[in-house]
Amino acid sequence: MITYNTLIAASCKVGDIPMACQLLKQMKGDGFEPSVVTYGALIHGYCKTGNLEEPMKIFKSMDGNAVPPNTVIYSILIDALCKEKDVDVANAPCG
């Protein structure tokens, strides 16, 4: 699992989101469930591309996958939303 998280994070860092998604699919296929670290890397990668629709989908799906978001994920999303001048969404209560 650590290896997958490292590879997903590295792919996201260089902007290769398709590779990160492929690794996520392979990770699940190998029987590993994504962790908060996995989701955080994906959310951060999408936010860096300026695509906020996908990270918001991932964020909303986390509770359904029994992985609650942590402070790091909230910070990444708030920062990205504010940079995109979507302060109303960033300031909205979750739930």
N, C-alpha and C positions, 0 to 999 in steps of 0.2 A: 504494500500500500504506500509506503514512504517513497518508493521509486516512482510509482505512478504520479503521486502528488508533486514530486520534484520535476518530472518531465512535463506535466501539465502546466505547472507554474513557469517553467522555462519557456515553453511554447507561447504562453500568454505574454510573457515579458518581451519577446521579440515580435509580438503581434501576429503569431501564427495560430489564430483561433481555430481554424479547421483542424489542425493537428491536435490541438488540445481537446477538441470534441471527439476526435477519433480515439485518442488515448482514454478519454472518459468511457467511451463505449467499450473499448477493449478491457478496461478495468472492471466494468460491470460484468462483462462476459466471463472474466476470470474469477468471478464470485466475490469481488470486493465492493463494498458499498462506499459511496463518496462520503467524505467527512466534511466538517466545517472548513477545514484547510483546503480541500478540493474545491468546494463551492466558492470560497474566498478568492482563490486564484482565478477561477473562471469569471467571477463578477468583476474583479479588478481588470482582467484582460479585456472584457467587453467594454468596460467604462473607458479604458484608455483609447479605444477605437472611436469613441463618441456615440456608440450604439447603446442607448440606455433602455431600450425595450427588452432586449434579451436578459440583461442582469436583473431587471425588475421581475421578469418571469422566473428566473432562477431563485431569486429572493423569496418570492411568493410560494414557490414549490418546496422550499426547505422544510417548513413545518409539516407538510404532507409527507415528507420523507423522514420525519422524526429527527431532523437535524436542526436545532434552533440556531438562528443567526447569533453571532457574537458581536462584541463592540467593534472589532476590526471591520467586519462586513458593513455594519451601520455607518461607520466613518467613511469607508470607500464610497458607499452610495450617496451619502450626504454631500461629500466633496464633489462627486461627479454631477449630481443634480444642481448644486449651486454654481458650478462652472458653466453648466448649460442654462443657467438663469431660470431654473425650475424650482425656485425657492419654496413655492406653495407645497409641492410634493415633498420636498426635503423636510419641511416643517410639520407635515401632517402626522398625526399619531398613527402608529402601525396597528394593523388588525383587521 
